[in-house]
Amino acid sequence: MSVIKSSLFHVIKRFPFRKKTIHSLLKSDDGFHTLCNDYQICFEALTKWNQSTLEEAPVRRTEYEDLLRGLELEIAEFLNEKGSTMIFDQRKLKG
């Protein structure tokens, strides 16, 4: 069983069917790595605000939920764009 880097855990949990592509992109694309780190940071902040009883917690939760959704869209676009390119490149090498 392989250890999943913390920056990838929640990304893989959110996109389980793209696990191979996620691992490949992590190794080959610094931009994707940064995006995964941003997702992890945002997820952890949202978790903190979900547990908070501070007066500003509801506003912060909404902000981080919106940010997390935006990052999820970016990751999905990245996976669709780069992932399909990777599949094409692998087929090209085999053929």
C-alpha positions in Angstrom: 0.0 0.0 0.0 1.5 3.3 -1.0 1.5 6.4 1.1 -0.4 9.3 -0.4 1.1 12.7 0.1 -1.1 14.9 2.3 -1.5 17.4 -0.6 -3.1 14.7 -2.7 -5.2 12.9 -0.2 -8.3 15.1 -0.5 -7.8 15.6 -4.3 -7.8 11.8 -4.8 -10.8 11.5 -2.4 -12.6 14.1 -4.5 -11.6 12.6 -7.9 -11.1 8.8 -7.1 -11.5 7.7 -10.7 -8.6 10.0 -11.8 -6.1 8.6 -9.3 -3.5 7.5 -11.9 -3.7 10.8 -13.8 -3.4 12.7 -10.5 -0.2 10.8 -9.5 1.3 11.2 -13.0 0.6 14.9 -13.1 2.0 15.4 -9.6 5.3 13.9 -10.9 5.4 15.9 -14.1 3.7 19.2 -13.6 4.6 21.9 -11.0 1.5 23.8 -11.6 -0.7 20.8 -10.7 1.4 20.2 -7.6 0.8 23.8 -6.5 -2.9 23.5 -7.2 -3.1 20.3 -5.1 -1.3 22.1 -2.2 -3.7 25.0 -2.5 -6.6 22.6 -2.3 -5.2 20.9 0.8 -4.7 24.3 2.5 -8.2 25.4 1.6 -9.7 22.1 2.8 -7.9 22.3 6.1 -9.0 25.9 6.6 -12.6 25.0 5.8 -12.4 22.1 8.3 -11.2 24.6 11.0 -14.0 27.1 10.2 -16.6 24.3 10.2 -15.6 23.5 13.8 -15.4 27.1 14.9 -17.9 28.8 17.1 -16.6 32.3 16.5 -19.0 34.9 15.3 -17.3 35.2 11.9 -17.3 31.5 11.3 -20.3 31.3 9.0 -18.9 34.0 6.7 -15.5 32.3 6.6 -17.1 28.9 5.9 -18.9 30.4 2.9 -15.7 32.0 1.6 -13.7 28.7 1.9 -16.6 26.6 0.4 -16.6 28.9 -2.6 -12.8 28.8 -2.9 -12.8 25.0 -2.6 -15.4 24.7 -5.3 -13.3 27.0 -7.5 -10.2 24.9 -6.9 -12.2 21.7 -7.7 -13.2 23.2 -11.0 -9.6 24.1 -11.8 -8.4 20.6 -10.9 -11.1 19.0 -13.0 -10.2 21.2 -16.0 -6.5 20.4 -15.4 -7.3 16.7 -15.3 -9.5 16.8 -18.4 -7.0 18.9 -20.4 -3.7 17.4 -19.3 -5.0 13.9 -18.6 -6.3 13.5 -22.1 -3.0 14.8 -23.5 -1.2 12.2 -21.4 -3.4 9.4 -22.7 -2.8 10.5 -26.2 1.0 10.7 -25.7 1.1 7.2 -24.2 -0.9 5.8 -27.2 1.4 7.6 -29.6 4.4 6.0 -27.9 2.9 2.5 -28.1 1.8 2.9 -31.8 
